[in-house]
Amino acid sequence: MTDRPHRARRLIARGTLSVTLVLALSGALFAANAKFARASGERHPQDLKELTQVETNRVERLSTEVDGLRAVVDDLTARENAGTAVGEPSIAYVVEGGGGPVTGPGVTVRLDDAPVDSPRREDVDLDSLVVHQQDLQAVMNALWAGGAEAMTLMDQRVISTSAFQCVGNVLKLHGRVYSPPYVVRAIGNPDDLRKGLNASPAVQLYLRDAAEVGLGWSVTDADQPLELAAYSGATELTAARVPEGVEILPGLEAAEAAQQASTEPTTPGSEDKQ
């Protein structure tokens, strides 16, 4: 049959045309992508450090968006409740919950790793030359015990649900990463806050190491009132665990037993006769 060679050539021609079209489209896409990349000036992270910086910037951007959205929600809630009597939380509740900025007298505590030329560097464990998570926890707990009304760590407001972690010589707090020196600011009576620091055994252990190996430590009273920003982040708990040995609602069982005893009927003859 004479039609087979013509059909074969037609198929080959169509296949060649399809491949050529695909290659042309691919080239156009690659060219457009390269042009867009040059125009935007952005590139993908090349190492872990750049990736960390990209993620840190993203967290900061999202935190700003969260603050803006929270303001919108508060405004809409206020409009919805207009004309309805709604109880206002107390000032103490707002301060403790980090719901608003706080201004007042206080102290600034600064902790830092030992310098490279610190004394006895060759004679001590390397762990003694850096600020650890427990050191920051000791300082913050001592400030709370000294009557701190509000506190920030690295300019981020600390509330009851705040959690931070030290990995190596960096601090992870609320999705952000910080390097030393670490700065804690607390609002309260400066004298009482200093007494709280002096009364903490854990803080005194840090001061001992600071004197021996050169760890950074300073406590300064604020010349001007400290201005601590409101907490930025979610406040909802997804899980919680009571530490072993801690009583839940102390005195509740005793109160229930006393109430039950007072409501039990008294049987005849059970009372002493006068």
C-alpha positions in Angstrom: 0.0 0.0 0.0 1.3 3.4 -0.9 -0.3 5.2 2.0 1.9 3.8 4.8 5.1 5.7 4.0 3.0 9.0 3.8 1.3 8.2 7.2 4.7 7.3 8.8 6.2 10.6 7.6 3.1 12.5 8.9 3.5 10.9 12.3 7.2 11.7 12.4 6.5 15.2 11.5 3.8 15.6 14.1 6.1 14.1 16.8 8.9 16.4 15.8 6.6 19.4 16.0 5.3 18.3 19.5 8.9 18.0 20.9 9.9 21.3 19.4 6.8 23.0 21.0 7.5 21.5 24.4 11.1 22.6 24.3 10.1 26.1 23.2 7.6 26.4 26.1 10.2 25.1 28.6 12.7 27.6 27.4 10.2 30.4 27.8 9.3 29.3 31.3 13.0 29.1 32.3 13.7 32.5 30.8 10.7 34.0 32.6 11.7 32.5 35.9 15.2 33.8 35.6 14.0 37.2 34.7 11.6 37.3 37.7 14.4 36.1 40.0 16.7 38.9 38.8 13.9 41.5 39.1 13.0 40.4 42.7 16.6 40.2 43.8 15.7 37.1 46.0 17.4 33.8 46.0 17.0 30.6 47.9 19.1 30.1 51.1 22.4 28.4 50.5 23.2 27.3 54.0 21.8 26.8 57.4 22.6 30.3 58.6 20.8 31.9 55.7 17.8 29.5 56.2 17.7 30.5 59.9 17.7 34.2 59.0 15.0 33.7 56.4 12.8 31.9 58.9 13.5 34.5 61.6 12.4 37.3 59.2 9.3 35.3 58.4 8.4 34.9 62.0 8.9 38.6 62.6 6.7 39.5 59.6 4.0 37.1 60.7 4.1 38.4 64.3 3.5 41.9 63.0 0.6 40.6 61.0 -0.8 38.9 64.1 -0.6 42.1 66.0 -2.5 43.9 63.2 -5.2 41.2 63.0 -5.6 41.2 66.8 -6.2 45.0 66.7 -8.8 44.5 64.0 -10.5 41.7 66.1 -10.5 43.9 69.2 -12.1 46.8 67.2 -14.7 44.5 65.7 -15.5 43.0 69.1 -15.9 46.5 70.6 -18.3 47.5 67.8 -20.3 44.2 68.3 -20.6 44.8 72.0 -21.4 48.5 71.7 -24.3 49.3 74.0 -24.0 46.0 75.9 -22.7 46.0 79.4 -19.5 44.0 79.4 -17.2 43.6 82.4 -13.8 45.1 82.0 -10.8 43.1 83.2 -8.8 44.6 86.0 -5.6 46.4 85.4 -3.7 43.7 87.3 -5.2 41.1 85.0 -4.2 42.9 81.9 -0.6 43.5 83.2 -0.1 39.9 84.3 -1.6 38.5 81.0 0.6 40.8 78.9 -2.5 42.2 77.2 -1.1 45.8 77.1 2.2 47.7 77.3 3.5 48.6 80.7 5.6 51.5 81.8 7.3 52.0 85.2 10.5 51.8 87.2 12.6 48.7 87.2 15.9 47.1 86.5 17.8 45.6 83.5 19.8 42.4 84.0 22.4 41.5 81.3 24.0 38.1 81.0 26.8 37.2 78.6 29.1 34.3 77.7 32.7 34.5 78.9 35.1 36.3 76.5 37.7 34.3 74.6 40.5 35.7 76.9 38.7 34.8 80.1 40.8 33.7 83.1 41.2 30.0 83.7 39.7 29.2 80.3 41.9 26.1 79.9 41.2 24.9 83.4 37.4 24.7 83.5 34.7 22.9 81.6 33.5 24.7 78.5 29.9 24.6 79.8 31.0 27.0 82.5 31.8 29.6 80.0 28.4 30.1 78.5 25.0 31.3 79.7 22.6 28.4 80.1 18.8 28.1 80.1 18.7 27.5 83.9 20.7 30.7 84.4 18.0 32.8 82.7 15.3 30.9 84.5 17.0 31.6 87.8 17.2 35.3 87.1 13.6 35.6 85.9 12.2 33.6 88.8 14.2 35.7 91.3 12.8 38.9 89.7 9.3 37.5 90.0 9.9 36.6 93.6 11.2 40.2 94.1 7.8 41.6 93.1 8.2 42.1 89.3 5.0 43.3 87.8 6.0 42.8 84.1 9.0 41.4 82.4 10.6 41.0 79.0 13.4 38.7 77.7 15.2 40.1 74.6 12.4 42.7 74.3 9.7 40.0 74.1 7.0 40.1 76.8 7.1 37.1 79.2 3.8 35.7 80.4 2.7 32.6 82.2 2.7 30.5 79.0 6.1 31.7 77.7 8.7 29.0 77.1 12.2 29.4 75.9 15.0 27.0 75.2 18.8 27.4 74.9 20.4 25.3 72.1 24.2 25.6 72.2 24.8 29.3 72.7 21.6 30.6 71.1 18.2 31.3 72.7 14.9 30.2 71.1 11.9 32.2 72.2 8.5 32.5 70.6 9.8 31.2 67.3 12.8 33.6 67.2 16.5 33.0 67.7 18.8 35.2 69.8 22.5 35.2 70.6 24.1 36.5 73.7 24.2 38.9 75.5 20.8 38.1 77.0 18.8 41.1 78.4 16.0 40.8 81.0 14.0 43.9 81.9 11.6 43.9 84.8 9.2 46.5 86.1 8.9 46.9 89.9 10.6 48.4 92.9 14.3 48.3 92.0 15.4 47.6 95.6 13.0 44.7 96.0 14.1 43.3 92.6 17.7 43.4 93.7 16.8 41.7 97.0 15.1 39.0 95.0 18.3 38.4 92.9 20.5 38.4 96.0 18.2 35.9 97.8 18.3 33.3 94.9 20.9 30.5 95.5 20.9 29.7 91.7 21.7 33.4 90.9 24.5 33.3 93.4 26.0 30.2 91.8 26.0 32.1 88.5 27.8 35.1 90.1 30.4 32.7 91.5 31.2 31.4 88.0 31.1 34.9 86.7 33.8 36.0 89.1 35.9 32.9 88.3 35.7 32.6 84.5 34.4 36.1 83.4 30.8 35.4 82.6 29.0 38.7 81.9 26.7 40.1 84.6 25.3 43.5 85.2 22.2 44.9 87.0 21.3 48.5 86.4 18.4 50.6 87.6 16.5 52.3 84.8 17.2 56.1 84.6 13.9 56.5 82.8 10.8 54.4 83.2 11.0 51.2 81.3 8.6 50.7 78.5 7.6 47.0 78.0 5.6 46.1 74.9 2.5 44.0 75.0 2.8 40.2 74.5 2.7 39.2 70.8 1.6 35.7 70.2 -1.0 33.1 70.9 -2.3 32.7 74.4 -4.2 29.5 74.0 -2.9 26.3 75.7 -3.1 23.1 73.7 -1.8 20.9 76.6 -0.8 21.2 80.2 0.7 18.9 82.8 0.7 19.3 86.6 4.2 18.5 88.0 4.3 15.4 90.2 3.6 16.2 93.9 1.8 19.4 93.2 -1.7 19.5 94.7 -4.5 20.7 92.4 -6.6 23.4 94.0 -5.1 23.1 97.5 -7.7 22.7 100.3 -10.5 21.6 97.9 -10.9 18.1 99.2 -10.9 19.3 102.9 -13.5 21.9 102.1 -15.7 19.3 100.3 -15.4 16.9 103.3 -16.4 19.7 105.7 -19.3 20.7 103.6 -20.5 17.1 103.4 -20.2 16.6 107.1 -22.2 19.8 107.8 -25.1 18.6 105.5 -25.4 15.1 106.9 -28.6 14.5 109.0 -28.2 14.1 112.7 -29.7 10.9 114.1 -31.7 11.0 117.4 -29.6 10.4 120.5 -26.3 11.2 118.7 -26.0 14.5 120.5 -24.9 14.8 124.1 -27.7 15.6 126.5 -27.3 18.7 128.5 
